[in-house]
Amino acid sequence: MKSFLKSKKDKKSDETSPTSTTTNSTISPTSATQGPEFAIQRIYLKSLNYSAPDSPSVFQEAWKPTIDMQIQTNTSKLSEGLHEAVIKVTVTGKSNNKPVFTVEVEQAGIFVINRFTTEQLGMVLGGMCPNILFPYAREAITELATRGTFPPIYLAPINFDAVYTQALQKQAAETEK
């Protein structure tokens, strides 16, 4: 999706909060009257949880890892043209079929979204916004796992546009039955 905005990073936000990103956007005169508007207002860490229930004994055993990942996305309309998107990622590391750590991250963003059709709005909120947020969540998960002295967790990128499209197709197929 083509962006109609020019963004400059707000340097002040970086100085005050390392887990928050703010952008100032300038709308071109033609986009203000004709086209869709999309801008990232803020990206922030909403919730963070880490647990290693069987430590320190887990560090005495051979490490045979398996990783389970669960993802949920939620959106809410804050006001006219302003939306919050949240991606919740839960990663559980197991060794010898025992949970050794759990990391749960809720990464959120506030987005300015105007003049999109209902179908386009769904795609922006269900695909584009999670695509923007997921790298931040991945970084937080890797950092927490390594702080717990576990090996880094390298989560593969996810195409949320495709996931959203598949969910719509599945919903349409179930409606036809």
N, C-alpha and C positions, 0 to 999 in steps of 0.2 A: 504494500500500500504506500503510495507516494505521500510524503509529508509536505504540508503547505506552510510549515513554520520554519523560522530560523531561530535557533536556540543558542544562548550563551550560558555557560555554567556560572552560577552565583558563587563567587569565591568565598563570601562570608559564611555560607552554610558548611563548607568544608572545614573551616576553622573551628566551628562550634560543635559539630557533630559528625564523627567519622562514619556513622551508619545511616546518614541521611543525605540525600541529594536533592537539591532544589534547582530548578531552571527558570530563567526569565525568558519569555517568548515574545517575539515580535510577529504580529500577523501582517501579511502583505495586504495591501488595500483590496486586491481582487478576491482574496480568500475570505475576507471579512463579509463580503456581500454575496459571494457565489458558492464557494466550495466548502467541503468539510474542514473542520478544525480539530486537530489533535495535538496535545501538548502534555508533557510530563510536568506536573507541578511539584511533586515530591515523591521520593522513594525512601522507604524507611523500614526498619526492623520492628515488627509489631510484637512478636513474642519469640522467646528462645528458651529451650529446655534441653538439658543434658543429664543423663544418668548412667552410671556404671554400677548396677546393683550388686555385682559379685566381686567388686574389687576389694582388696588387692589380690585375692586368690586367683583371679582370672589371669593375672600376669605370670603366674607360676606354671601355667599349662601351655602346651603347644598351641600355637595360633593356627587354626584351620577355619578361616573366615567364610561366612556367607552373609550377604547383605540383602535385606528386604527393604523396599522403598514404597511408600504410599504417598499419593499426591491428591490434594483437594484444592479446588479453586472456588472462590466466592467473590461476588461483586455486590456493591450497593450504590445507590444514587444518593449523593450527599446534598446536592442542590441542582438547580437547572444547569446542565452542561458540566457538572462536576461529579466524578465517579471515583469510588475506591475499589481497587482490585486487590485481592489477597490470595497468595498461594501458600498453602500449608504443606510442607514436606516433612515426612517422618521416616527416618532411616534407622533400622535396627540391625546391629551387627551381632552375629551369632558365631560361636565357635563350639564345635562338638555338640551341636543342637541346643546349646544354652545361650540365652541372651547375655551379651557382655556389655553392650552399651545401646542407648537409644538417644538420638538427636532429633529434636522437633523444632522446626523453624517456620515462623509465619512472616513472610516477606510481603510488604504491602506497598501500594503506590496510589497517589491521588493523581487523576488524569482529567484534563479538560477535553471534553468530547462534545462537539456541536455539529449540527447539520449533517448527520449521517442518517440513512434510512434505518428502519428497525432491524432489517437483516444485516446491514453493515455494522450497526451498533453491537449486535450480538457477536459478530466476528471480531470486532475490535476488543470487546471485553472478554470474550472467551478464548481468543487466540493471541492477538497482538500484545495485550497487557501481560498475560502470563509469560510470553516469550521474553518480555523485557525484564520481568521480576526473577525468573528462574536462575539466571547466572549469579545473582546476589545471594539467593538461598543456597546454591551449590557451594559458594565460597564460605558461607557461615558454617555449613555442615562439615566441610573439610577442616576448617580451622578448629572447630570444637572437638572433632575426633582426634586430631593431632595433639591438642592440648591435654586430652585424656591419655596420651601416649600410645594411642592406637595408630596404625598406618593411615595415611591420608585416604579419604574416600573420593574417588574420581567418578562422579556421576556423569553419564553421557547426556549431551543436549537432548531436549525433547522438542518436537515440532508441535506446539500447542494449536497451531492453525489446523493441522491435519487431525489432531485429537478432537478438536471442536467439530470439524466437518464430519468425522466418523460418528460422533455422538448424535449429531443432527440426523444423519442417515439412519442410524439405529432407531432413534425416536420415531422417525417417519415410517419405518418398516413395522414397528410395533403398533402404530396408530392405524395402519392399513389392515391389520389382522382382525 
